[in-house]
Amino acid sequence: MPSLKSMVGETIIVRIATLDQEEMSLVRLHGVDANGLWIEFQTFTDALMTRCHLASSVTTPLLFVPFARIEFILGSVRSLSLSETAFGLAEDG
């Protein structure tokens, strides 16, 4: 299983209610701190740029999210995944 620190620079899927009450979020992991994660979240960046009336910026905002606010982090390993339903392998109800 890869460590969080080894995933720095990668795009990961997280469930953080502060970012989205209903859905998982696609974020880029920029750093791992003893108390949480430094992430880039495009939806937040877009909202910030709109609020500040900017079309571009020479910097990218990073958000610090404490581990206590993170419900889960979805990582992956290099291994083939198949949809059992698509291949007719899953049993119905």
N, C-alpha and C positions, 0 to 999 in steps of 0.2 A: 504494500500500500504506500503510495507516495505521501511524503510529508507536505504540509501546507507550504513550508519554506521552499520546497522543490517546485511548487506550482507558481511561484512568483513570476509574473510576466505572461501567464496564461489566462485565458478566458474560462471562467467557472460559472456554475449555476448555484445561486444561493436562495434561501428563503429568509428574508428579512422584512418583517412587517412594516418597519419604518420606510422602506423603499417602495413596497407595494403590499397593500393589505390582503390582496386576493391571490396573487400569482408569484411564481418564482422569478428571479431576476438574473439576467446575464450580465456579469461584471468582469472587469479585468483586475486581477489581483496584483497589487504593486508592492505590498509589504506585509509582513507578519510581525506583530508586536507581542509582548508578553500578555497584553490585555485585549487584543483584538486585531482587526485587519484594516489595512489601507487599500481601498478599492476605487476604481474608476467606474462610474455608472453613467452611461450615455444619456439616459432619460433625465437625470439630474443636471448634467452638463447642458443639455438643450434648454431645459427650463431656466437655468441660471443665465445662459446667454440671452434668452428672450427677455427675461426680467431686466437685465442690464443693457438691453438694446445693442447687443454685439452680434456681429456675423462671424467673427473669428477672434482667436486669442492666441498669444504666443505661449500660454501655459494651459495645462489641463487640470481641472479641479480634482482633488482626491478626497474621499470621505473616510473618516475613521469610524469603524463600527465595532463597539465592544462585543466580545464573545457572548455576553449575556443576552444580546439582542439578535443573535443569529440562531434561527431554528435548525437549519441544516445547511451543509455545503455538499454539493454534488460534484465529485471528481470522476475521473474515468481512467482506465488502464487500456493499453493497446491490446484489444482482444475483440474478435468479431461478435457483434450483438445482432440478434434476429428478433423480429416481432413474431411471437408465437401465434398471435391472432392472424396476422397476415399470411402465415404459412399453414394455417389450419391446424395448428398443434395445441391450441388452448381449448379447454373444455368450456362449453357454454354453461353459465350460471350454475 
